[in-house]
Amino acid sequence: MTTDVQLSSLYQQVILDHYRKPKNKGDLEEATATVFMENPVCGDEIRLQVRIEGDEIVEARFVGSGCSISQASISMLTQVLKGKKLDEAALLANRFTEMMHGDETAARDRSLKDLRALQGVSKFPVRIKCALLGFDALKEVLDRSRSEE
Amino acid sequence: MNPPLEPTTPTAKRSPALDPYALRGDFPALHQEVNGHPLAYLDNAATTQKPEAVLEALLRYYREDNANVHRGIHELSRRATEAYEGSRARIAEWIGAEGPEEVVWTRGTTEAINLVAASWGGSNLSEGDEILLTEMEHHSNIVPWQLIAERTGARLRYVELDEEGRLRLDQLPELLTERTKLMAVSHVSNALGTINPVPEIARLVHERGALLLVDGAQGAAHHPVDVKALGCDFYAFSGHKLMGPTGIGALWGREELLDAMPPYQGGGEMIRVVKPDMSTWAALPHKFEAGTPNIAGAVAMRVAVDYLDRIGPEAVLEHEQSLVGYALERLREIPGIRLYGPPDPEERSGVVSFSLQDAHPHDVATILDTEGVAIRAGHHCAQLVMRRYQVSATTRASFYLYNTREEVDRLMDGLDAVQSIFGSTGTQ
């Protein structure tokens, strides 16, 4: 059963802020990887662009449209990605996925920064895929850079 | 103070003949709490709830009569066959068919359309022929035609929608050509609620010598259906949209058309004689019914049709239009709302589709769900409609005979909650 408390934890102010005024939104010049992901069931879409130098993500930007959860999640993700090593980014994606599946210790991981505000999504199983859409794009970026090595 | 409502306003001039509060007692699923609130089920275009009588019919069939049809000599098989064929005869009578041989049981509307596309299309379409569809169609009335077009080299053309969700019928004279072999159109739009003028379309299509298939998934449940008066050649519909079980539906087709069509699937039941290298086919409608059918579903669908018929499809439509009129009136109060479909409730059945300025449909659906209000958010399997209006998704509330004005008020209260979270001027 969902409650009003769960609803207010789902739609925290920081999430609404990212939804209304997304960070790092727009095209990335000189991107080294571009991944487009969509959720055909609901029509949410995201294009994540990153510039990787050596084994470091030096820049990340996105364009997209969709619900508050999918768009806030990718906005927060691009903030966290900047300056991360590839293996750190992979770790981050795993932590976030664990948090979505209800792992409380993952939710306390400070490296997730604003993304921790999305913990409430784990109580709304049908919305988890919204929060993970940007991370699906990130995993694709990481897979590609691994296969290029 | 507001002036009194003029008696000509759509919501004031009707006094619904049916009492939804009384009917609700027949539907067990409606009497439950969801997330701490009484359920307001406003997703009837997706599927409808089932009355006790339908549930009983399913159970009674399996408890007392369960046997395979048309095979056994024994008593149970006789009873099952009688119930199954009796149900077919009842459906045929209900839609005004010439006889039961014109009614083919299918899994639902989708399978019925696939049957016509594969069987009729496979033997009648060739390179350069045209099939006319509309932008309003559900994917189930687009994709089967794409598949057969690819196989035969036929071409698909589309009637466009106007700003208010009506078909651009003015385009028909130009789009219907000598190459047009068939037009397929929905009776009622699942995404917009628009009721299409099928008799008028049928006349134009037949003038060109083409055939007309009507996707009645949203039609038969909400609208009186008489295939003769509609003037179509095929009519496809589903049981679950009209309070019957899922997995059962029917295709009606004119006898001479069905007769000339090759089988859709092969198997038991649909044959007369099977030899090592060839077989002959059973007579209509069994030619199209390979394998053991959904007997219980067919039997229970008849009970749903009886239930609907007792209330009267006209009264159901009137009730839905009254709710739509009320909902539209209240939705128009929301600043920045975008409403889809014809503004006049008389042109539509029980569907309202809208988008809010600040909140995405999925967020709307989540918040409404926490209030116990079930609606649909998404593209409603009508991506061409979404593309036409340049949205990726809409919020859709769809009503049926058991819905009340109180439930529309619950929807509006839920939208207030959405506004207070997402509204740009809302509370922070």
HADDOCK unambig.tbl for C-alpha pairs under 7 A between the chains (distance, minus, plus):
assign (segid A and resid 1 and name CA) (segid B and resid 35 and name CA) 4.86 0.50 0.50
assign (segid A and resid 2 and name CA) (segid B and resid 35 and name CA) 5.33 0.50 0.50
assign (segid A and resid 2 and name CA) (segid B and resid 370 and name CA) 5.94 0.50 0.50
assign (segid A and resid 3 and name CA) (segid B and resid 35 and name CA) 6.51 0.50 0.50
assign (segid A and resid 3 and name CA) (segid B and resid 370 and name CA) 6.45 0.50 0.50
assign (segid A and resid 42 and name CA) (segid B and resid 378 and name CA) 5.12 0.50 0.50
assign (segid A and resid 42 and name CA) (segid B and resid 379 and name CA) 6.83 0.50 0.50
assign (segid A and resid 43 and name CA) (segid B and resid 392 and name CA) 5.55 0.50 0.50
assign (segid A and resid 43 and name CA) (segid B and resid 393 and name CA) 6.63 0.50 0.50
assign (segid A and resid 66 and name CA) (segid B and resid 360 and name CA) 6.69 0.50 0.50
assign (segid A and resid 67 and name CA) (segid B and resid 360 and name CA) 4.94 0.50 0.50
assign (segid A and resid 67 and name CA) (segid B and resid 362 and name CA) 6.02 0.50 0.50
assign (segid A and resid 67 and name CA) (segid B and resid 363 and name CA) 6.27 0.50 0.50
assign (segid A and resid 68 and name CA) (segid B and resid 360 and name CA) 6.82 0.50 0.50
assign (segid A and resid 68 and name CA) (segid B and resid 363 and name CA) 6.85 0.50 0.50
